[in-house]
């Protein structure tokens, strides 16, 4: 009798990333700062989707398993302390294909 294969092991590079990850920093309030998981920094930038001032949009991919992600940053200048935000969203292959072709949603 053959054993049925178990579920695939999570990717060692991006397996800890959920459907959406958020991080936020506020100048002067380091005790409230958060960061994206370290594995977010190991994703490969495939395409710069354009920036608007201090806002960045990039299509990123896991080099290990090929999963796709949309990385976005936002910046807001406030007189009592600027705020930075980063968002990483896991994409389906179809969503990534649209962005890779140059048709951002």
C-alpha positions as CSV (number, residue, x, y, z in Angstrom):
1,X,0.0,0.0,0.0
2,X,1.4,3.4,-1.0
3,X,1.2,6.3,1.4
4,X,-0.6,9.4,0.2
5,X,1.7,12.5,0.0
6,X,1.1,15.0,2.8
7,X,0.6,18.7,2.3
8,X,3.5,20.5,0.7
9,X,5.9,22.1,3.2
10,X,5.7,25.8,3.4
11,X,8.2,27.7,1.3
12,X,11.3,28.5,3.4
13,X,11.6,31.9,1.9
14,X,8.0,33.3,1.8
15,X,6.0,30.7,3.8
16,X,5.7,32.9,6.8
17,X,4.1,35.7,4.8
18,X,0.3,35.9,5.0
19,X,-2.1,37.2,2.4
20,X,-1.3,40.7,3.4
21,X,1.5,42.1,5.7
22,X,1.7,45.7,7.0
23,X,4.4,47.7,8.7
24,X,4.4,51.2,10.0
25,X,6.9,53.7,11.4
26,X,6.3,57.1,12.9
27,X,9.2,59.5,13.5
28,X,9.7,60.2,17.2
29,X,7.6,57.2,18.3
30,X,10.0,54.2,17.9
31,X,8.1,52.2,20.5
32,X,5.2,51.9,18.1
33,X,7.2,51.0,15.0
34,X,6.6,47.7,13.2
35,X,8.4,46.0,10.4
36,X,7.6,43.5,7.7
37,X,8.8,40.0,8.3
38,X,12.5,39.5,7.4
39,X,11.5,37.2,4.5
40,X,9.8,40.1,2.7
41,X,13.3,41.5,2.2
42,X,14.4,38.3,0.3
43,X,11.8,38.7,-2.4
44,X,13.1,39.7,-5.9
45,X,11.8,42.9,-7.4
46,X,10.6,42.0,-10.9
47,X,9.1,45.3,-12.0
48,X,8.9,48.8,-10.7
49,X,5.3,49.8,-11.2
50,X,6.0,53.4,-10.9
51,X,6.1,55.8,-8.0
52,X,4.1,58.8,-7.1
53,X,6.3,61.1,-5.1
54,X,7.4,59.1,-2.1
55,X,5.0,56.2,-2.8
56,X,6.4,53.1,-4.4
57,X,4.7,50.2,-6.1
58,X,6.7,47.1,-7.1
59,X,5.9,43.6,-8.4
60,X,8.0,41.1,-6.4
61,X,8.5,37.4,-6.6
62,X,9.8,34.7,-4.3
63,X,13.0,33.2,-5.9
64,X,12.3,29.8,-4.1
65,X,8.7,29.0,-5.0
66,X,7.7,31.6,-7.5
67,X,4.9,33.2,-5.5
68,X,4.0,36.8,-6.5
69,X,3.6,39.9,-4.3
70,X,2.7,43.6,-4.6
71,X,4.9,45.8,-2.5
72,X,3.6,49.3,-1.8
73,X,4.9,52.1,0.4
74,X,3.2,55.3,1.6
75,X,4.6,58.4,3.3
76,X,2.9,61.2,5.0
77,X,4.6,64.3,6.2
78,X,3.1,65.6,9.5
79,X,4.5,68.4,11.6
80,X,4.5,66.2,14.7
81,X,6.3,63.3,13.0
82,X,6.2,61.8,9.6
83,X,4.6,58.4,9.0
84,X,5.9,55.6,6.7
85,X,3.9,52.5,5.8
86,X,4.7,49.4,3.8
87,X,2.2,46.8,2.6
88,X,3.0,43.5,1.0
89,X,0.1,41.7,-0.7
90,X,0.2,38.1,-2.0
91,X,-1.1,37.9,-5.6
92,X,-2.6,35.1,-7.7
93,X,-0.6,34.3,-10.8
94,X,-3.4,36.0,-12.9
95,X,-3.1,39.2,-10.9
96,X,0.7,39.2,-11.2
97,X,0.4,38.6,-15.0
98,X,-1.7,41.7,-15.4
99,X,0.9,43.8,-13.4
100,X,3.8,42.2,-15.3
101,X,2.2,43.1,-18.6
102,X,1.9,46.7,-17.6
103,X,-1.8,46.9,-16.9
104,X,-1.8,47.8,-13.2
105,X,-5.3,47.6,-11.6
